[in-house]
Amino acid sequence: MKRKRKNYSANEKVAIIKRHLVDKVSVSDLCDEYLLNPTVFYRWQKEFFENGAAAFEKSDARRQRAERKRFEELEAKLQVK
């Protein structure tokens, strides 16, 4: 009988990777505990490191929105004059 596939959320994946990196839990122990193939774990870890910059982009996006809003306000003032 086949095992039912478990879909892990992004937060769950990060928590599993964190246990390996911070808590020093071995990959084999994590894979046994979460019924993961080690290849899957290493793919998650690769994606985690490749997309790590995205965690810091939120503040950039917020700053860009504020600048765009300020620019639009200034343009509106110029059109009124």
C-alpha positions as CSV (number, residue, x, y, z in Angstrom):
1,M,0.0,0.0,0.0
2,K,1.3,3.4,-0.9
3,R,2.0,6.1,1.7
4,K,-0.2,9.2,1.3
5,R,2.0,12.2,0.3
6,K,2.3,15.0,2.9
7,N,2.4,18.5,1.6
8,Y,4.4,20.7,3.9
9,S,3.7,24.5,4.1
10,A,6.6,27.0,3.6
11,N,6.7,27.6,7.4
12,E,6.9,23.9,8.1
13,K,9.8,23.5,5.6
14,V,11.7,26.4,7.2
15,A,11.1,24.9,10.7
16,I,12.5,21.6,9.5
17,I,15.6,23.2,7.9
18,K,16.1,25.3,11.0
19,R,16.1,22.2,13.2
20,H,19.0,20.9,11.0
21,L,21.0,24.1,10.9
22,V,20.4,25.5,14.4
23,D,19.6,22.6,16.5
24,K,22.1,20.3,14.7
25,V,19.5,17.5,14.1
26,S,20.9,15.2,11.5
27,V,19.3,15.0,8.1
28,S,18.7,11.3,8.4
29,D,16.8,11.8,11.7
30,L,14.7,14.6,10.3
31,C,13.9,12.5,7.2
32,D,12.9,9.6,9.4
33,E,10.7,11.7,11.6
34,Y,9.0,13.6,8.8
35,L,9.0,10.6,6.3
36,L,11.0,12.6,3.8
37,N,13.4,11.4,1.1
38,P,16.8,13.1,1.8
39,T,16.7,14.4,-1.8
40,V,13.6,16.4,-0.9
41,F,15.2,17.8,2.2
42,Y,18.3,18.9,0.2
43,R,16.1,20.5,-2.5
44,W,14.2,22.5,0.2
45,Q,17.5,23.6,1.7
46,K,18.8,24.7,-1.7
47,E,15.7,26.7,-2.4
48,F,15.9,28.2,1.1
49,F,19.4,29.5,0.5
50,E,18.7,30.6,-3.1
51,N,15.6,32.6,-2.0
52,G,17.0,33.9,1.3
53,A,17.2,37.5,-0.1
54,A,13.4,37.5,-0.4
55,A,13.1,37.8,3.4
56,F,14.6,41.2,3.2
57,E,12.7,42.5,0.1
58,K,9.6,43.3,2.1
59,S,11.1,46.4,3.6
60,D,12.4,47.4,0.1
61,A,8.9,47.0,-1.4
62,R,7.4,49.0,1.5
63,R,10.0,51.8,0.9
64,Q,9.3,51.8,-2.8
65,R,5.6,52.1,-2.3
66,A,6.1,55.0,0.1
67,E,8.4,56.7,-2.5
68,R,5.9,56.1,-5.3
69,K,3.1,57.5,-3.1
70,R,5.1,60.6,-2.3
71,F,6.0,61.1,-6.0
72,E,2.3,60.8,-7.0
73,E,1.4,63.4,-4.3
74,L,4.0,65.8,-5.6
75,E,2.8,65.3,-9.2
76,A,-0.8,66.0,-8.1
77,K,0.4,69.3,-6.4
78,L,2.2,70.3,-9.6
79,Q,-1.0,69.7,-11.7
80,V,-3.0,71.9,-9.3
81,K,-0.7,74.9,-9.8
